Amino acid sequence: MILQIVGYKNSGKTTLMEHTVQQLKAAAHTVVTIKHHGHPGEEITLPDNRVDHMRHFHAGADQSIVQGHDYVETIQRNDYPTLETLLAECVTMDDSIILVEGYKQAAYPKVIVYRDEAELQALRQLDNIQYAMQLTSHGFDYESFDAWLAQWIKGELS
């Protein structure tokens, strides 16, 4: 089950992703998140170069995986994979709900987040919109969203 959260920069996407993860975990779901870092000229922050697996990576490894006691971390060079490739090759948690932040043009069910009418009108051009949420000076209306999310999941699971 895949749900996208899309909107423009500083529209509350990450805030809503955090809230949604917390809601899903509280309901005992397995959750995977994928984020598209769509800020040209800005790179993601990599782990400290002094740790062993990053030393492997900086020596030229195309992918480096480190297993700790509670976590596994993977870093790999970016060949600009599609969302479908990431879903097929990187998601390893069975029976999970996959939350995707970004990838506006993908065809999966979407929650759009917006600040004003202009953003809402632009985002309404996207496919498969299931829910729209406005970020106001008071934040989001989480109560309505949580009720919708529970119903959406129930419908997807039936």
Secondary structure, DSSP 8 states (H G I E B T S, - for coil): -EEEEEESTTSSHHHHHHHHHHHHHHTT-EEEEEE----TT-------TTSHHHHHHHTT-SEEEEE-SS-EEEEE------HHHHHHHH---TTEEEEEE--TTS-S-EEEEESSHHHHHHHTTSSSEEEEEE-BTTB--HHHHHHHHHHHHHHHH-
